[in-house]
Amino acid sequence: MIDILITSKTRIKLLMKFFLNSKTTSYLRDLAKEYGESTNAIRIELNRLEKAGLLQSRKEANKKLFQANTKHPLFSTIQELLHKHTGIYQVIEHVLQKIGGLDSAYVLGNFARGHDGKVVEFLLVGNNIDEKYLETLSHKAEKIIKRKINCTVIFPNQLPALKEKHPEALLVWKS
C-alpha cells in the first residue's frame, strides 16, 4: 500500500528506519551497507528528507548522523501511517486493548530497529495476562495484518533486565 504512495523503495526504507522508532540514528555508509545500496542512492534520499525537514542531522567527528525530526508537523502523521502499514496499530486495536492485566507493550526486533519484516515481535508486560486468550486474538490479528505475531509475556519486575537485553525496545502501548 505505501509503495503506491511513495514510489522510491529507498525512501520507504529510510522512513521506516527513522519513523518507526524516532530514537534511531544512523550514518550514510551504515545505511548503504544495511540496505545493500549505493551511498549515492541513499545520500539523494537523505538529502531530500532533510531538505523537507523530516530528518535532522548533526556532525559527529567527520560523519553526518541522521535522525527523524520529531518536531516536524507531519512527524506524527507519517509515524501513524507507518504503524498502520506495518500492522502495529491493528495489533494494538485488536489484541492489546482486549487482554486484561497488561501494563505496557513493546515492539522488539526488526520493527523496533526500523525494518519491515514478516514477523512482528511484541514484549507484553503485566500481571495475570490470559495467554490462551492472547494466542486466540493474535491468530485473528495475524490474518488481518498478514504477518506473524510473536508475543513474549513477562512480569513488570522482569522489564529492566529485558530492556537491557533489547535496547531497541519500542514502547507502543501503556495502560
C-alpha positions as protocol buffer text, in pm:
chain_id: "A"
residue {
  index: 1
  type: MET
  ca { x: 0 y: 0 z: 0 }
}
residue {
  index: 2
  type: ILE
  ca { x: 264 y: 253 z: 100 }
}
residue {
  index: 3
  type: ASP
  ca { x: 467 y: 171 z: -210 }
}
residue {
  index: 4
  type: ILE
  ca { x: 180 y: 309 z: -419 }
}
residue {
  index: 5
  type: LEU
  ca { x: 201 y: 646 z: -241 }
}
residue {
  index: 6
  type: ILE
  ca { x: 581 y: 658 z: -222 }
}
residue {
  index: 7
  type: THR
  ca { x: 746 y: 514 z: -531 }
}
residue {
  index: 8
  type: SER
  ca { x: 1106 y: 521 z: -407 }
}
residue {
  index: 9
  type: LYS
  ca { x: 1183 y: 194 z: -225 }
}
residue {
  index: 10
  type: THR
  ca { x: 1489 y: 359 z: -71 }
}
residue {
  index: 11
  type: ARG
  ca { x: 1277 y: 643 z: 68 }
}
residue {
  index: 12
  type: ILE
  ca { x: 1031 y: 393 z: 217 }
}
residue {
  index: 13
  type: LYS
  ca { x: 1319 y: 207 z: 385 }
}
residue {
  index: 14
  type: LEU
  ca { x: 1454 y: 532 z: 529 }
}
residue {
  index: 15
  type: LEU
  ca { x: 1114 y: 645 z: 655 }
}
residue {
  index: 16
  type: MET
  ca { x: 1063 y: 304 z: 820 }
}
residue {
  index: 17
  type: LYS
  ca { x: 1410 y: 322 z: 972 }
}
residue {
  index: 18
  type: PHE
  ca { x: 1372 y: 667 z: 1124 }
}
residue {
  index: 19
  type: PHE
  ca { x: 998 y: 697 z: 1188 }
}
residue {
  index: 20
  type: LEU
  ca { x: 905 y: 358 z: 1337 }
}
residue {
  index: 21
  type: ASN
  ca { x: 1147 y: 430 z: 1620 }
}
residue {
  index: 22
  type: SER
  ca { x: 1223 y: 803 z: 1637 }
}
residue {
  index: 23
  type: LYS
  ca { x: 1529 y: 742 z: 1856 }
}
residue {
  index: 24
  type: THR
  ca { x: 1705 y: 562 z: 1571 }
}
residue {
  index: 25
  type: THR
  ca { x: 2016 y: 733 z: 1437 }
}
residue {
  index: 26
  type: SER
  ca { x: 2240 y: 629 z: 1151 }
}
residue {
  index: 27
  type: TYR
  ca { x: 2520 y: 733 z: 917 }
}
residue {
  index: 28
  type: LEU
  ca { x: 2516 y: 732 z: 537 }
}
residue {
  index: 29
  type: ARG
  ca { x: 2765 y: 444 z: 495 }
}
residue {
  index: 30
  type: ASP
  ca { x: 2591 y: 231 z: 759 }
}
residue {
  index: 31
  type: LEU
  ca { x: 2260 y: 276 z: 577 }
}
residue {
  index: 32
  type: ALA
  ca { x: 2415 y: 190 z: 239 }
}
residue {
  index: 33
  type: LYS
  ca { x: 2568 y: -126 z: 386 }
}
residue {
  index: 34
  type: GLU
  ca { x: 2246 y: -217 z: 571 }
}
residue {
  index: 35
  type: TYR
  ca { x: 2030 y: -186 z: 258 }
}
residue {
  index: 36
  type: GLY
  ca { x: 2287 y: -309 z: 7 }
}
residue {
  index: 37
  type: GLU
  ca { x: 2252 y: 10 z: -198 }
}
residue {
  index: 38
  type: SER
  ca { x: 2499 y: 266 z: -326 }
}
residue {
  index: 39
  type: THR
  ca { x: 2591 y: 553 z: -98 }
}
residue {
  index: 40
  type: ASN
  ca { x: 2479 y: 789 z: -375 }
}
residue {
  index: 41
  type: ALA
  ca { x: 2123 y: 648 z: -382 }
}
residue {
  index: 42
  type: ILE
  ca { x: 2099 y: 674 z: -3 }
}
residue {
  index: 43
  type: ARG
  ca { x: 2254 y: 1023 z: 0 }
}
residue {
  index: 44
  type: ILE
  ca { x: 1999 y: 1155 z: -252 }
}
residue {
  index: 45
  type: GLU
  ca { x: 1706 y: 1035 z: -40 }
}
residue {
  index: 46
  type: LEU
  ca { x: 1862 y: 1153 z: 287 }
}
residue {
  index: 47
  type: ASN
  ca { x: 1916 y: 1498 z: 136 }
}
residue {
  index: 48
  type: ARG
  ca { x: 1555 y: 1512 z: 12 }
}
residue {
  index: 49
  type: LEU
  ca { x: 1416 y: 1409 z: 352 }
}
residue {
  index: 50
  type: GLU
  ca { x: 1646 y: 1653 z: 532 }
}
residue {
  index: 51
  type: LYS
  ca { x: 1557 y: 1938 z: 293 }
}
residue {
  index: 52
  type: ALA
  ca { x: 1187 y: 1865 z: 360 }
}
residue {
  index: 53
  type: GLY
  ca { x: 1262 y: 1891 z: 733 }
}
residue {
  index: 54
  type: LEU
  ca { x: 1161 y: 1529 z: 803 }
}
residue {
  index: 55
  type: LEU
  ca { x: 1516 y: 1435 z: 905 }
}
residue {
  index: 56
  type: GLN
  ca { x: 1767 y: 1631 z: 1103 }
}
residue {
  index: 57
  type: SER
  ca { x: 2140 y: 1577 z: 1112 }
}
residue {
  index: 58
  type: ARG
  ca { x: 2440 y: 1660 z: 1321 }
}
residue {
  index: 59
  type: LYS
  ca { x: 2812 y: 1616 z: 1276 }
}
residue {
  index: 60
  type: GLU
  ca { x: 2996 y: 1359 z: 1484 }
}
residue {
  index: 61
  type: ALA
  ca { x: 3367 y: 1359 z: 1413 }
}
residue {
  index: 62
  type: ASN
  ca { x: 3380 y: 1364 z: 1032 }
}
residue {
  index: 63
  type: LYS
  ca { x: 3044 y: 1188 z: 984 }
}
residue {
  index: 64
  type: LYS
  ca { x: 2689 y: 1315 z: 949 }
}
residue {
  index: 65
  type: LEU
  ca { x: 2441 y: 1142 z: 1180 }
}
residue {
  index: 66
  type: PHE
  ca { x: 2073 y: 1139 z: 1075 }
}
residue {
  index: 67
  type: GLN
  ca { x: 1759 y: 1111 z: 1288 }
}
residue {
  index: 68
  type: ALA
  ca { x: 1385 y: 1178 z: 1246 }
}
residue {
  index: 69
  type: ASN
  ca { x: 1277 y: 1534 z: 1319 }
}
residue {
  index: 70
  type: THR
  ca { x: 1011 y: 1472 z: 1583 }
}
residue {
  index: 71
  type: LYS
  ca { x: 919 y: 1842 z: 1580 }
}
residue {
  index: 72
  type: HIS
  ca { x: 813 y: 1836 z: 1215 }
}
residue {
  index: 73
  type: PRO
  ca { x: 437 y: 1896 z: 1181 }
}
residue {
  index: 74
  type: LEU
  ca { x: 396 y: 1574 z: 981 }
}
residue {
  index: 75
  type: PHE
  ca { x: 604 y: 1353 z: 1212 }
}
residue {
  index: 76
  type: SER
  ca { x: 307 y: 1201 z: 1397 }
}
residue {
  index: 77
  type: THR
  ca { x: 109 y: 1155 z: 1077 }
}
residue {
  index: 78
  type: ILE
  ca { x: 393 y: 975 z: 899 }
}
residue {
  index: 79
  type: GLN
  ca { x: 464 y: 760 z: 1204 }
}
residue {
  index: 80
  type: GLU
  ca { x: 95 y: 667 z: 1230 }
}
residue {
  index: 81
  type: LEU
  ca { x: 86 y: 582 z: 858 }
}
residue {
  index: 82
  type: LEU
  ca { x: 387 y: 353 z: 900 }
}
residue {
  index: 83
  type: HIS
  ca { x: 236 y: 190 z: 1209 }
}
residue {
  index: 84
  type: LYS
  ca { x: -80 y: 122 z: 1011 }
}
residue {
  index: 85
  type: HIS
  ca { x: 122 y: -7 z: 716 }
}
residue {
  index: 86
  type: THR
  ca { x: 316 y: -250 z: 935 }
}
residue {
  index: 87
  type: GLY
  ca { x: 6 y: -362 z: 1127 }
}
residue {
  index: 88
  type: ILE
  ca { x: 123 y: -240 z: 1469 }
}
residue {
  index: 89
  type: TYR
  ca { x: -191 y: -27 z: 1517 }
}
residue {
  index: 90
  type: GLN
  ca { x: -416 y: -315 z: 1420 }
}
residue {
  index: 91
  type: VAL
  ca { x: -250 y: -540 z: 1679 }
}
residue {
  index: 92
  type: ILE
  ca { x: -295 y: -272 z: 1944 }
}
residue {
  index: 93
  type: GLU
  ca { x: -657 y: -228 z: 1845 }
}
residue {
  index: 94
  type: HIS
  ca { x: -749 y: -597 z: 1808 }
}
residue {
  index: 95
  type: VAL
  ca { x: -528 y: -759 z: 2071 }
}
residue {
  index: 96
  type: LEU
  ca { x: -363 y: -537 z: 2330 }
}
residue {
  index: 97
  type: GLN
  ca { x: -669 y: -335 z: 2425 }
}
residue {
  index: 98
  type: LYS
  ca { x: -870 y: -653 z: 2480 }
}
residue {
  index: 99
  type: ILE
  ca { x: -644 y: -854 z: 2707 }
}
residue {
  index: 100
  type: GLY
  ca { x: -658 y: -790 z: 3078 }
}
residue {
  index: 101
  type: GLY
  ca { x: -368 y: -737 z: 3315 }
}
residue {
  index: 102
  type: LEU
  ca { x: -150 y: -559 z: 3060 }
}
residue {
  index: 103
  type: ASP
  ca { x: 66 y: -271 z: 3188 }
}
residue {
  index: 104
  type: SER
  ca { x: 264 y: -196 z: 2872 }
}
residue {
  index: 105
  type: ALA
  ca { x: 362 y: -336 z: 2533 }
}
residue {
  index: 106
  type: TYR
  ca { x: 684 y: -301 z: 2337 }
}
residue {
  index: 107
  type: VAL
  ca { x: 780 y: -388 z: 1982 }
}
residue {
  index: 108
  type: LEU
  ca { x: 1111 y: -573 z: 1952 }
}
residue {
  index: 109
  type: GLY
  ca { x: 1328 y: -695 z: 1668 }
}
residue {
  index: 110
  type: ASN
  ca { x: 1319 y: -570 z: 1311 }
}
residue {
  index: 111
  type: PHE
  ca { x: 1030 y: -327 z: 1353 }
}
residue {
  index: 112
  type: ALA
  ca { x: 1186 y: -167 z: 1661 }
}
residue {
  index: 113
  type: ARG
  ca { x: 1503 y: -116 z: 1457 }
}
residue {
  index: 114
  type: GLY
  ca { x: 1301 y: 36 z: 1172 }
}
residue {
  index: 115
  type: HIS
  ca { x: 1297 y: -258 z: 931 }
}
residue {
  index: 116
  type: ASP
  ca { x: 996 y: -412 z: 768 }
}
residue {
  index: 117
  type: GLY
  ca { x: 951 y: -785 z: 809 }
}
residue {
  index: 118
  type: LYS
  ca { x: 711 y: -1077 z: 808 }
}
residue {
  index: 119
  type: VAL
  ca { x: 715 y: -1115 z: 1189 }
}
residue {
  index: 120
  type: VAL
  ca { x: 614 y: -856 z: 1448 }
}
residue {
  index: 121
  type: GLU
  ca { x: 761 y: -926 z: 1792 }
}
residue {
  index: 122
  type: PHE
  ca { x: 585 y: -791 z: 2099 }
}
residue {
  index: 123
  type: LEU
  ca { x: 701 y: -783 z: 2459 }
}
residue {
  index: 124
  type: LEU
  ca { x: 396 y: -768 z: 2685 }
}
residue {
  index: 125
  type: VAL
  ca { x: 440 y: -658 z: 3045 }
}
residue {
  index: 126
  type: GLY
  ca { x: 178 y: -727 z: 3308 }
}
residue {
  index: 127
  type: ASN
  ca { x: 25 y: -947 z: 3573 }
}
residue {
  index: 128
  type: ASN
  ca { x: -242 y: -1211 z: 3513 }
}
residue {
  index: 129
  type: ILE
  ca { x: -238 y: -1191 z: 3132 }
}
residue {
  index: 130
  type: ASP
  ca { x: -459 y: -1463 z: 2988 }
}
residue {
  index: 131
  type: GLU
  ca { x: -213 y: -1623 z: 2747 }
}
residue {
  index: 132
  type: LYS
  ca { x: -472 y: -1855 z: 2586 }
}
residue {
  index: 133
  type: TYR
  ca { x: -694 y: -1556 z: 2503 }
}
residue {
  index: 134
  type: LEU
  ca { x: -385 y: -1366 z: 2383 }
}
residue {
  index: 135
  type: GLU
  ca { x: -300 y: -1652 z: 2149 }
}
residue {
  index: 136
  type: THR
  ca { x: -654 y: -1658 z: 2006 }
}
residue {
  index: 137
  type: LEU
  ca { x: -655 y: -1282 z: 1948 }
}
residue {
  index: 138
  type: SER
  ca { x: -303 y: -1293 z: 1799 }
}
residue {
  index: 139
  type: HIS
  ca { x: -408 y: -1554 z: 1542 }
}
residue {
  index: 140
  type: LYS
  ca { x: -703 y: -1337 z: 1438 }
}
residue {
  index: 141
  type: ALA
  ca { x: -480 y: -1029 z: 1411 }
}
residue {
  index: 142
  type: GLU
  ca { x: -225 y: -1222 z: 1201 }
}
residue {
  index: 143
  type: LYS
  ca { x: -491 y: -1276 z: 936 }
}
residue {
  index: 144
  type: ILE
  ca { x: -574 y: -905 z: 935 }
}
residue {
  index: 145
  type: ILE
  ca { x: -217 y: -774 z: 912 }
}
residue {
  index: 146
  type: LYS
  ca { x: -81 y: -1067 z: 706 }
}
residue {
  index: 147
  type: ARG
  ca { x: 222 y: -1102 z: 933 }
}
residue {
  index: 148
  type: LYS
  ca { x: 322 y: -1347 z: 1203 }
}
residue {
  index: 149
  type: ILE
  ca { x: 291 y: -1214 z: 1559 }
}
residue {
  index: 150
  type: ASN
  ca { x: 521 y: -1338 z: 1834 }
}
residue {
  index: 151
  type: CYS
  ca { x: 439 y: -1233 z: 2190 }
}
residue {
  index: 152
  type: THR
  ca { x: 660 y: -1270 z: 2494 }
}
residue {
  index: 153
  type: VAL
  ca { x: 483 y: -1213 z: 2825 }
}
residue {
  index: 154
  type: ILE
  ca { x: 678 y: -1101 z: 3133 }
}
residue {
  index: 155
  type: PHE
  ca { x: 604 y: -964 z: 3478 }
}
residue {
  index: 156
  type: PRO
  ca { x: 676 y: -594 z: 3548 }
}
residue {
  index: 157
  type: ASN
  ca { x: 976 y: -677 z: 3770 }
}
residue {
  index: 158
  type: GLN
  ca { x: 1142 y: -852 z: 3472 }
}
residue {
  index: 159
  type: LEU
  ca { x: 1125 y: -546 z: 3246 }
}
residue {
  index: 160
  type: PRO
  ca { x: 1457 y: -379 z: 3339 }
}
residue {
  index: 161
  type: ALA
  ca { x: 1657 y: -693 z: 3253 }
}
residue {
  index: 162
  type: LEU
  ca { x: 1475 y: -741 z: 2924 }
}
residue {
  index: 163
  type: LYS
  ca { x: 1511 y: -375 z: 2823 }
}
residue {
  index: 164
  type: GLU
  ca { x: 1883 y: -412 z: 2887 }
}
residue {
  index: 165
  type: LYS
  ca { x: 1888 y: -719 z: 2661 }
}
residue {
  index: 166
  type: HIS
  ca { x: 1673 y: -540 z: 2398 }
}
residue {
  index: 167
  type: PRO
  ca { x: 1778 y: -171 z: 2393 }
}
residue {
  index: 168
  type: GLU
  ca { x: 1580 y: -125 z: 2071 }
}
residue {
  index: 169
  type: ALA
  ca { x: 1253 y: -199 z: 2254 }
}
residue {
  index: 170
  type: LEU
  ca { x: 991 y: 49 z: 2136 }
}
residue {
  index: 171
  type: LEU
  ca { x: 702 y: 133 z: 2370 }
}
residue {
  index: 172
  type: VAL
  ca { x: 375 y: 116 z: 2170 }
}
residue {
  index: 173
  type: TRP
  ca { x: 110 y: 89 z: 2440 }
}
residue {
  index: 174
  type: LYS
  ca { x: 80 y: 180 z: 2810 }
}
residue {
  index: 175
  type: SER
  ca { x: -218 y: 148 z: 3042 }
}
